[in-house]
Amino acid sequence: MAKKNIPKSRVRAVAPEALVETVDGGLAELIPDRDRPRAWTLLLDGAPQSHVDLDDPTHLDFAYQRRLGHIVDLIAPAKQPLQVLHLGGGAFTMARYVAATRPRSTQQVVEIDVPLAQLVRKHLPLDPNARIRVRGVDAREGLGKVPDGWADLVVADVFSGARTPAHLTSREFLGEVRRVLKPGGHYAANLADGPPLAHLRGQIATAAAVFPQLALAADPAVLRGKRFGNAVLLASELALPVAEWTRRVATDPHPGRVEHGRDLADFTGGAVPVVDASAQPSPVPPSSVFK
């Protein structure tokens, strides 16, 4: 696909074999994976968003997506269908993973960027047998339309300009997440932050005000405040599969660490919950992150 109507401010060097399109969120690129014949990486304004292998949707290339995949594996017996709400679609990597590992699951994907979703569905089509519905609305608006107690799992992975929007960081937002979860359901969120980790600590404090059980997985260097990166937060009203999640995260190709209990409370360091009135988007990643 040729470039079309790309604003000069968004023009950048792209791979000659990439599929390129302007979408609501910026310049979208689908770049083929040289090591996997039918795999692609989605970039949005140069920031990697998703990786999809059409031949093997269980292959999760990004470290944070592997950590989310472990959650999908551990929150219910193998192959048991789930009802999953995805806030943020990207290339539908996690929805594809759920459909492949838990057949007959029912999923809703809320993705505000309709042109992006159309681009992905055209070039990286979903399995026609998968029960996946895509809604083109704002994540919080879409969340508000989900019935009480519908979801076994809510996955939040929403970024606009590489930042999580402010209205998706608050206690009120998480109150809506808990409303749509079944009793004992799980919430998983992809968070991004760097030193001094004020945003991440605030998000843990916010989740702790809504859910009694929390765990956090990230690269040790991120947890030490040495560099910018992703952290996956897992929350529920019931006990979490911490031991097995810890083992899997530690043995991944890019090993991570899981914090929970007193250690996670200490990490939060007295941060206070975020509310709508004072919410801020997640910090801007340094330019070096995507080089």
DOSE-755403 format. One record per atom (N, C-alpha, C): residue in three letters; x, z negated, y. Coordinates in steps of 0.1 Angstrom, whole numbers, padded with zeros to 4 digits, always signed. Atoms other than C-alpha are relative to their C-alpha. Layout:
N
ALAXZY...
//
This chain:
291
MET+0009+0000-0012MET+0000+0000+0000MET+0009+0000+0012ALA-0008+0000-0012ALA+0014+0009+0034ALA-0004-0011+0010LYS+0003+0009-0011LYS+0016-0014+0063LYS-0011+0006+0009LYS+0009-0006-0009LYS-0014-0011+0086LYS-0003-0011+0011ASN+0004+0008-0012ASN-0020-0025+0121ASN+0007-0014+0000ILE-0007+0013+0000ILE+0007-0052+0118ILE+0005-0003+0014PRO-0005+0003-0013PRO+0013-0069+0151PRO+0015-0001+0001LYS-0014+0000-0001LYS+0048-0066+0164LYS+0006-0014-0002SER-0004+0013+0002SER+0051-0104+0164SER+0002-0004-0015ARG+0000+0003+0015ARG+0046-0104+0126ARG+0009+0009-0008VAL-0009-0010+0007VAL+0069-0075+0117VAL+0012-0007-0004ARG-0012+0005+0005ARG+0097-0086+0095ARG+0005+0009-0012ALA-0005-0008+0011ALA+0119-0071+0068ALA-0007-0004-0013VAL+0007+0002+0012VAL+0100-0067+0036VAL+0006+0008-0011ALA-0006-0008+0012ALA+0110-0055+0001ALA-0007+0013+0000PRO+0006-0013+0000PRO+0104-0018-0002PRO-0011+0002-0010GLU+0010-0001+0011GLU+0084-0023-0034GLU-0012-0009+0002ALA+0011+0009-0002ALA+0061-0049-0019ALA-0013+0007+0004LEU+0013-0004-0005LEU+0024-0045-0013LEU-0002-0009+0012VAL+0000+0007-0012VAL+0019-0054+0023VAL-0014+0002+0007GLU+0013-0001-0007GLU-0013-0062+0043GLU-0001-0011+0010THR+0003+0010-0010THR-0023-0080+0074THR-0014-0007-0004VAL+0012+0007+0003VAL-0049-0107+0066VAL-0002-0010+0011ASP+0003+0009-0011ASP-0065-0134+0087ASP+0012-0010+0003GLY-0010+0010-0002GLY-0036-0158+0081GLY+0014+0005+0003GLY-0013-0006-0003GLY-0008-0134+0089GLY+0003+0012-0008LEU-0005-0012+0008LEU+0013-0108+0070LEU+0001-0005-0014ALA+0000+0003+0014ALA+0006-0110+0033ALA+0009+0010-0007GLU-0009-0008+0009GLU+0032-0096+0008GLU-0002-0004-0014LEU-0001+0002+0014LEU+0029-0092-0029LEU+0012+0007-0005ILE-0013-0005+0004ILE+0064-0089-0043ILE+0001-0001-0015PRO-0002+0000+0014PRO+0070-0079-0079PRO+0012-0009-0005ASP-0010+0008+0006ASP+0090-0103-0101ASP+0008+0009-0009ARG-0009-0009+0008ARG+0120-0084-0115ARG+0002-0005-0014ASP-0003+0006+0013ASP+0122-0107-0145ASP-0013+0000-0009ARG+0013+0000+0008ARG+0085-0105-0156ARG-0008+0012+0004PRO+0005-0013-0003PRO+0069-0071-0158PRO-0013+0001+0008ARG+0013-0001-0008ARG+0034-0079-0144ARG-0002-0013+0007ALA+0001+0012-0008ALA+0042-0109-0123ALA+0003+0003+0015TRP-0001-0002-0014TRP+0040-0112-0085TRP+0001-0013+0007THR-0001+0012-0009THR+0049-0136-0057THR-0008+0004+0013LEU+0007-0002-0013LEU+0025-0139-0027LEU+0007-0007+0011LEU-0006+0006-0012LEU+0042-0145+0006LEU-0010+0002+0012LEU+0009-0001-0011LEU+0022-0152+0038LEU+0009-0004+0012ASP-0010+0001-0011ASP+0043-0147+0070ASP+0013-0005-0005GLY-0013+0004+0005GLY+0074-0151+0049GLY+0000-0012-0008ALA+0000+0013+0007ALA+0063-0184+0033ALA-0005+0003-0014PRO+0006-0002+0013PRO+0059-0183-0005PRO-0012-0008-0002GLN+0012+0007+0002GLN+0024-0192-0014GLN-0004-0002-0015SER+0004+0001+0014SER+0018-0184-0051SER+0009+0010-0008HIS-0006-0009+0010HIS+0033-0168-0082HIS-0010+0002-0011VAL+0010-0003+0011VAL+0011-0151-0108VAL+0006+0010-0010ASP-0004-0009+0011ASP+0020-0136-0141ASP-0013+0005-0007LEU+0012-0005+0006LEU-0009-0114-0152LEU+0000+0000-0015ASP-0001+0000+0015ASP+0004-0112-0188ASP-0001-0015-0005ASP-0001+0014+0005ASP+0008-0150-0190ASP-0005-0010+0011PRO+0004+0008-0011PRO-0014-0170-0166PRO+0004-0015-0002THR-0004+0013+0002THR-0001-0202-0181THR+0014-0003+0005HIS-0014+0001-0006HIS+0034-0195-0166HIS-0002-0004+0014LEU+0000+0005-0014LEU+0038-0216-0135LEU+0014-0001+0005ASP-0014-0002-0004ASP+0069-0206-0116ASP+0004-0011+0011PHE-0003+0010-0010PHE+0067-0230-0086PHE+0000-0014-0005ALA-0001+0014+0005ALA+0077-0266-0092ALA-0013-0008+0003TYR+0012+0008-0003TYR+0046-0280-0074TYR-0011+0004-0008GLN+0011-0005+0008GLN+0023-0258-0094GLN+0002-0004-0014ARG-0002+0006+0013ARG+0039-0270-0126ARG-0005-0014-0001ARG+0005+0014-0001ARG+0031-0305-0115ARG-0015-0001+0000LEU+0015-0001+0001LEU-0005-0295-0109LEU-0004+0004-0014GLY+0004-0004+0014GLY-0006-0278-0143GLY+0001-0012-0009HIS-0001+0012+0009HIS+0005-0310-0160HIS-0012-0009+0002ILE+0012+0008-0002ILE-0024-0328-0143ILE-0012+0007-0007VAL+0011-0007+0007VAL-0048-0301-0156VAL+0000-0003-0015ASP-0001+0002+0014ASP-0034-0307-0191ASP-0003-0014-0004LEU+0000+0014+0004LEU-0035-0345-0190LEU-0013-0007+0003ILE+0011+0008-0005ILE-0068-0355-0174ILE-0012+0001-0010ALA+0011-0001+0011ALA-0090-0345-0205ALA+0007+0006-0012PRO-0005-0005+0012PRO-0085-0336-0241PRO+0003+0015+0000ALA-0004-0014+0000ALA-0069-0302-0248ALA-0012+0009-0002LYS+0010-0010+0001LYS-0092-0272-0243LYS-0014-0004+0004GLN+0014+0004-0004GLN-0121-0293-0231GLN-0003+0007+0014PRO+0003-0006-0013PRO-0138-0273-0203PRO-0002-0010+0011LEU+0001+0008-0011LEU-0137-0287-0169LEU-0008+0007+0011GLN+0006-0006-0013GLN-0156-0282-0136GLN+0010-0004+0011VAL-0011+0002-0009VAL-0129-0277-0110VAL-0003+0007+0013LEU+0002-0005-0013LEU-0131-0272-0073LEU+0014+0002+0006HIS-0013-0003-0007HIS-0100-0255-0056HIS-0003+0002+0015LEU+0000-0001-0014LEU-0097-0260-0019LEU+0013+0008+0004GLY-0011-0009-0001GLY-0074-0231-0010GLY+0002+0008-0012GLY+0000-0009+0012GLY-0071-0200-0032GLY+0014+0006-0002GLY-0013-0008+0002GLY-0038-0182-0025GLY-0002+0011-0010ALA+0002-0011+0010ALA-0034-0159-0055ALA-0008-0005-0012PHE+0008+0005+0010PHE-0057-0181-0076PHE+0008-0005-0013THR-0008+0003+0011THR-0028-0193-0097THR-0005-0012-0009MET+0004+0012+0008MET-0042-0227-0107MET-0014+0003-0006ALA+0013-0003+0006ALA-0077-0213-0113ALA+0002+0009-0012ARG-0004-0008+0012ARG-0061-0187-0137ARG+0005-0009-0011TYR-0006+0009+0010TYR-0042-0215-0154TYR-0012-0008-0007VAL+0011+0007+0006VAL-0074-0236-0159VAL-0008+0009-0010ALA+0008-0009+0008ALA-0093-0206-0172ALA+0007+0003-0014ALA-0007-0004+0012ALA-0065-0198-0197ALA+0002-0012-0010THR-0002+0012+0009THR-0059-0234-0210THR-0012-0007-0003ARG+0013+0007+0002ARG-0095-0246-0208ARG-0011+0010+0001PRO+0011-0010+0000PRO-0118-0217-0217PRO-0014-0006+0002ARG+0014+0004-0003ARG-0154-0220-0206ARG-0001-0010+0012SER+0000+0009-0012SER-0144-0241-0176SER-0008+0008+0011THR+0007-0005-0012THR-0165-0236-0144THR+0007-0003+0012GLN-0008+0003-0012GLN-0146-0232-0112GLN-0005+0006+0013GLN+0003-0005-0014GLN-0152-0228-0075GLN+0013+0000+0008VAL-0012-0001-0009VAL-0124-0216-0052VAL-0005+0003+0014VAL+0004-0001-0014VAL-0129-0221-0015VAL+0013+0005+0008GLU-0011-0006-0007GLU-0106-0197+0005GLU-0006+0007+0013ILE+0005-0005-0013ILE-0113-0191+0042ILE+0005+0014+0003ASP-0006-0013-0004ASP-0091-0160+0044ASP-0006+0011-0010VAL+0007-0010+0008VAL-0115-0134+0030VAL+0009+0012-0003PRO-0008-0012+0003PRO-0091-0104+0034PRO+0011-0003-0009LEU-0010+0003+0010LEU-0064-0123+0015LEU-0006-0001-0014ALA+0007+0000+0013ALA-0088-0130-0013ALA-0003+0013-0006GLN+0003-0014+0004GLN-0098-0094-0014GLN+0013+0007-0004LEU-0013-0006+0004LEU-0061-0083-0015LEU+0004-0004-0013VAL-0004+0006+0013VAL-0054-0106-0044VAL-0009+0005-0011ARG+0009-0004+0010ARG-0085-0097-0063ARG+0002+0015-0004LYS-0002-0015+0002LYS-0077-0059-0059LYS+0012+0002-0008HIS-0013-0003+0006HIS-0041-0060-0070HIS+0003-0010-0012LEU-0002+0010+0011LEU-0041-0092-0092LEU-0013-0005-0005PRO+0014+0003+0003PRO-0076-0091-0107PRO-0001-0012-0009LEU+0003+0011+0009LEU-0091-0122-0123LEU-0006+0005-0013ASP+0006-0002+0013ASP-0101-0123-0159ASP-0015+0001+0002PRO+0014-0002-0002PRO-0137-0109-0159PRO-0008-0011-0008ASN+0008+0010+0008ASN-0147-0135-0185ASN+0002-0014+0005ALA-0002+0013-0006ALA-0134-0164-0164ALA-0012-0004+0009ARG+0011+0005-0009ARG-0161-0185-0147ARG+0005-0005+0013ILE-0006+0004-0012ILE-0146-0185-0113ILE-0008+0007+0012ARG+0007-0005-0012ARG-0166-0182-0081ARG+0008-0002+0013VAL-0008+0001-0012VAL-0148-0175-0048VAL-0009+0000+0012ARG+0007+0001-0012ARG-0163-0187-0015ARG+0009+0002+0012GLY-0008-0003-0012GLY-0150-0173+0018GLY-0004-0009+0012VAL+0003+0009-0011VAL-0155-0204+0040VAL+0012-0010+0002ASP-0010+0010-0002ASP-0134-0232+0055ASP-0001-0011-0011ALA-0001+0010+0011ALA-0123-0258+0029ALA-0009-0011+0002ARG+0009+0012-0002ARG-0142-0287+0044ARG-0014+0004+0000GLU+0014-0005+0001GLU-0173-0267+0049GLU-0004+0003-0014GLY+0004-0002+0014GLY-0172-0255+0013GLY-0001-0012-0008LEU+0001+0013+0007LEU-0166-0290+0001LEU-0013-0007+0003GLY+0013+0006-0004GLY-0197-0301+0020GLY-0012+0006-0008LYS+0011-0007+0007LYS-0218-0277+0000LYS+0000-0003-0015VAL-0001+0003+0014VAL-0207-0290-0034VAL-0009-0012-0003PRO+0009+0011+0003PRO-0233-0313-0051PRO+0008-0013-0003ASP-0006+0013+0004ASP-0225-0350-0056ASP+0003+0000-0015GLY-0004+0002+0014GLY-0206-0357-0088GLY+0001+0012-0008TRP-0001-0013+0007TRP-0201-0321-0097TRP+0014+0002-0007ALA-0013-0004+0004ALA-0163-0319-0102ALA+0007-0010-0009ASP-0009+0008+0008ASP-0140-0332-0129ASP+0014-0001+0008LEU-0012-0001-0007LEU-0111-0322-0107LEU-0001+0008+0013VAL-0001-0007-0013VAL-0106-0313-0070VAL+0015+0002+0003VAL-0014-0003-0003VAL-0073-0295-0062VAL+0000+0005+0015ALA-0001-0004-0014ALA-0064-0293-0025ALA+0014+0006+0002ASP-0013-0007-0003ASP-0037-0267-0016ASP-0003+0010+0011VAL+0004-0008-0012VAL-0046-0255+0019VAL+0011+0000+0010PHE-0010-0001-0011PHE-0021-0242+0044PHE-0004+0011+0009SER+0002-0010-0010SER-0026-0223+0076SER+0013+0000+0009GLY-0013+0000-0007GLY+0007-0211+0091GLY+0009-0010-0005ALA-0009+0009+0007ALA+0025-0232+0065ALA-0003-0015+0003ARG+0003+0013-0003ARG+0007-0263+0077ARG-0014-0003-0005THR+0013+0005+0004THR-0022-0283+0063THR-0009-0003+0012PRO+0008+0002-0012PRO-0050-0282+0089PRO-0004-0015+0001ALA+0002+0014-0002ALA-0057-0316+0105ALA-0013-0005-0006HIS+0013+0005+0005HIS-0094-0319+0094HIS+0000-0001-0016LEU-0001+0002+0015LEU-0082-0318+0057LEU+0010-0011-0003THR-0010+0011+0003THR-0059-0349+0061THR-0006-0013+0002SER+0006+0013-0004SER-0084-0376+0070SER-0007-0008-0011ARG+0008+0009+0010ARG-0102-0405+0053ARG-0014+0006-0002GLU+0013-0006+0001GLU-0135-0388+0061GLU+0000+0012-0010PHE-0002-0011+0009PHE-0123-0357+0043PHE+0001-0005-0015LEU-0001+0005+0014LEU-0113-0377+0012LEU-0012-0007-0005GLY+0013+0006+0004GLY-0146-0395+0013GLY-0009+0011-0006GLU+0008-0011+0005GLU-0162-0361+0008GLU+0005+0005-0014VAL-0006-0004+0013VAL-0138-0353-0020VAL-0005-0010-0011ARG+0004+0010+0010ARG-0147-0386-0038ARG-0015+0002-0003ARG+0014-0002+0002ARG-0184-0378-0033ARG-0003+0011-0010VAL+0003-0011+0009VAL-0182-0345-0052VAL+0006-0002-0014LEU-0006+0003+0013LEU-0161-0360-0081LEU-0010-0008-0009LYS+0007+0008+0010LYS-0177-0372-0113LYS+0006-0014+0000PRO-0007+0013+0003PRO-0171-0409-0121PRO+0012+0002-0009GLY-0013-0002+0007GLY-0135-0410-0132GLY+0006+0013+0002GLY-0006-0013-0003GLY-0128-0376-0118GLY+0013-0002+0007HIS-0013+0000-0006HIS-0094-0367-0103HIS+0001+0009+0012TYR-0004-0007-0012TYR-0081-0355-0070TYR+0015+0003+0000ALA-0014-0003+0000ALA-0048-0336-0068ALA+0002+0008+0013ALA-0003-0007-0013ALA-0032-0324-0035ALA+0014+0004+0001ASN-0013-0005-0003ASN-0002-0303-0026ASN+0003-0004+0014LEU-0004+0004-0013LEU+0014-0320+0004LEU+0014+0005+0003ALA-0013-0005-0004ALA+0044-0308+0024ALA+0005-0008+0012ASP-0006+0008-0011ASP+0067-0329+0046ASP+0015-0001-0001GLY-0015+0002+0000GLY+0103-0336+0055GLY+0003-0013+0008PRO-0003+0012-0007PRO+0122-0364+0072PRO-0006+0000+0014PRO-0001+0013+0006PRO+0111-0389+0084PRO-0012-0004-0009LEU+0011+0001+0010LEU+0081-0384+0060LEU-0012-0008+0005ALA+0011+0007-0006ALA+0056-0398+0084ALA-0014+0006-0005HIS+0013-0006+0005HIS+0029-0373+0073HIS-0003-0004-0014LEU+0002+0003+0014LEU+0034-0379+0036LEU-0004-0015-0001ARG+0004+0014+0001ARG+0033-0417+0041ARG-0014-0002+0004GLY+0014+0001-0005GLY+0001-0414+0061GLY-0010+0006-0010GLN+0009-0006+0010GLN-0015-0392+0034GLN-0002-0009-0012ILE+0001+0010+0010ILE-0007-0418+0008ILE-0009-0012+0004ALA+0008+0012-0005ALA-0022-0446+0029ALA-0015+0004+0001THR+0014-0005-0001THR-0053-0424+0035THR-0006+0000-0013ALA+0006-0001+0014ALA-0058-0417-0002ALA-0002-0014-0005ALA+0002+0013+0006ALA-0053-0454-0010ALA-0012-0007+0006ALA+0012+0006-0006ALA-0082-0463+0014ALA-0012+0005-0007VAL+0012-0006+0007VAL-0105-0441-0008VAL+0001-0001-0015PHE-0001+0001+0014PHE-0091-0442-0043PHE+0009-0012-0004PRO-0008+0012+0004PRO-0078-0473-0061PRO+0013+0004-0008GLN-0012-0004+0009GLN-0053-0454-0084GLN+0007+0012+0006LEU-0008-0011-0006LEU-0025-0432-0070LEU+0013+0002-0007ALA-0014-0003+0004ALA+0007-0415-0081ALA+0004+0012+0007LEU-0006-0011-0008LEU+0030-0391-0064LEU+0012+0006-0007ALA-0011-0007+0006ALA+0054-0365-0078ALA+0007+0009+0010ALA-0008-0008-0010ALA+0082-0348-0058ALA+0014+0000-0005ASP-0014-0001+0002ASP+0118-0338-0059ASP+0006-0013+0006PRO-0006+0013-0005PRO+0140-0370-0055PRO+0005+0002+0014ALA-0005-0002-0013ALA+0156-0355-0024ALA-0011+0000+0011VAL+0012+0001-0010VAL+0122-0351-0007VAL-0004-0014+0001LEU+0004+0014-0001LEU+0113-0387-0016LEU+0010-0008+0008ARG-0010+0008-0007ARG+0145-0399-0001ARG+0001+0005+0015GLY+0000-0005-0013GLY+0138-0380+0031GLY+0012+0008+0004LYS-0012-0008-0002LYS+0168-0357+0027LYS-0003+0014+0003ARG+0003-0014-0004ARG+0150-0324+0030ARG-0016+0002-0001PHE+0014-0003+0000PHE+0116-0308+0035PHE-0004+0006-0013GLY+0005-0005+0013GLY+0095-0300+0004GLY-0014-0004-0003ASN+0014+0003+0005ASN+0063-0304-0016ASN+0000-0013-0008ALA+0003+0012+0008ALA+0049-0335-0031ALA-0015+0001-0005VAL+0014-0001+0006VAL+0018-0336-0054VAL-0005-0014-0002LEU+0006+0013+0001LEU-0005-0365-0050LEU-0012+0000-0010LEU+0010+0001+0010LEU-0028-0376-0079LEU-0008-0013+0003ALA+0008+0012-0003ALA-0057-0400-0073ALA-0013+0000-0008SER+0012+0002+0008SER-0087-0414-0092SER-0005-0014+0002GLU+0005+0013+0001GLU-0109-0444-0095GLU+0004-0007-0012LEU-0004+0006+0012LEU-0096-0450-0130LEU+0015+0002-0002ALA-0015-0001+0003ALA-0061-0454-0146ALA+0004+0014-0002LEU-0006-0014+0000LEU-0039-0423-0143LEU+0009+0001-0012PRO-0010-0002+0011PRO-0018-0407-0171PRO+0014+0000+0005VAL-0013+0001-0007VAL+0013-0419-0153VAL+0012+0003-0009ALA-0012-0001+0009ALA+0037-0422-0183ALA+0002+0014-0004GLU-0002-0014+0005GLU+0031-0387-0196GLU+0003+0009+0011TRP-0003-0009-0011TRP+0030-0371-0162TRP+0015-0002+0005THR-0014+0002-0003THR+0063-0388-0154THR+0010+0007-0009ARG-0009-0007+0010ARG+0079-0375-0186ARG+0000+0015+0002ARG+0001-0014-0002ARG+0067-0340-0180ARG+0007+0005+0013VAL-0007-0003-0013VAL+0078-0339-0143VAL+0015-0001-0001ALA-0014+0003+0001ALA+0112-0353-0152ALA+0007+0011-0009THR-0006-0010+0009THR+0118-0326-0179THR-0003+0014+0004ASP+0003-0013-0005ASP+0106-0296-0158ASP+0014+0007+0003PRO-0013-0007-0004PRO+0132-0268-0150PRO+0005-0005+0014HIS-0005+0007-0012HIS+0133-0284-0115HIS-0006-0014+0000PRO+0005+0014+0003PRO+0130-0321-0124PRO-0004-0007+0013GLY+0005+0008-0011GLY+0110-0344-0102GLY-0001-0014-0004ARG+0002+0014+0002ARG+0102-0381-0099ARG-0014-0004+0003VAL+0013+0005-0002VAL+0069-0399-0101VAL+0000-0014+0005GLU+0002+0013-0006GLU+0061-0429-0079GLU-0014-0005-0002HIS+0014+0005+0001HIS+0031-0452-0085HIS+0001-0015+0002GLY+0001+0014-0001GLY+0020-0488-0082GLY+0008-0006+0012ARG-0007+0007-0011ARG+0042-0512-0062ARG+0010+0009+0007ASP-0010-0009-0006ASP+0069-0486-0057ASP-0006+0010+0010LEU+0007-0010-0009LEU+0045-0461-0042LEU-0005-0008+0013ALA+0005+0008-0011ALA+0030-0489-0020ALA+0012-0003+0010ASP-0011+0003-0008ASP+0065-0498-0008ASP+0005+0013+0007PHE-0004-0013-0007PHE+0073-0461-0001PHE-0009+0003+0012THR+0009-0003-0011THR+0042-0459+0021THR+0004-0007+0013GLY-0007+0006-0011GLY+0059-0484+0043GLY-0009-0004+0012GLY+0008+0005-0010GLY+0030-0498+0062GLY-0008+0011+0008ALA+0007-0011-0006ALA+0015-0464+0072ALA-0015-0003+0000VAL+0015+0002+0000VAL-0022-0465+0082VAL-0008+0012-0003PRO+0008-0011+0004PRO-0050-0443+0070PRO-0003+0009+0013VAL+0003-0010-0010VAL-0056-0411+0090VAL-0016+0002+0001VAL+0014-0002-0002VAL-0091-0406+0105VAL-0002+0013+0008ASP+0003-0013-0007ASP-0108-0375+0120ASP+0005+0000+0014ALA-0002+0001-0015ALA-0104-0387+0156ALA+0015+0002+0003SER-0014+0000-0003SER-0066-0389+0153SER+0008+0009-0009ALA-0007-0008+0010ALA-0058-0364+0125ALA+0009+0011+0007GLN-0009-0011-0004GLN-0029-0340+0130GLN+0004+0009-0012PRO-0004-0008+0011PRO-0018-0310+0109PRO+0013-0005-0005SER-0014+0004+0005SER+0012-0314+0086SER+0010+0007+0008PRO-0010-0005-0009PRO+0045-0307+0103PRO+0004+0014-0003VAL-0005-0013+0001VAL+0060-0273+0108VAL+0012+0000-0009PRO-0012+0000+0009PRO+0085-0265+0080PRO+0012+0006+0008PRO-0012-0006-0007PRO+0121-0258+0093PRO+0001+0014-0005SER-0001-0014+0003SER+0129-0221+0093SER+0009+0002-0013SER-0009-0001+0011SER+0156-0227+0067SER-0007-0002-0014VAL+0006+0003+0013VAL+0131-0237+0040VAL-0003+0013-0007PHE+0005-0012+0006PHE+0120-0201+0034PHE+0011+0011-0001LYS-0011-0010+0000LYS+0155-0184+0036LYS+0006+0000-0014
//
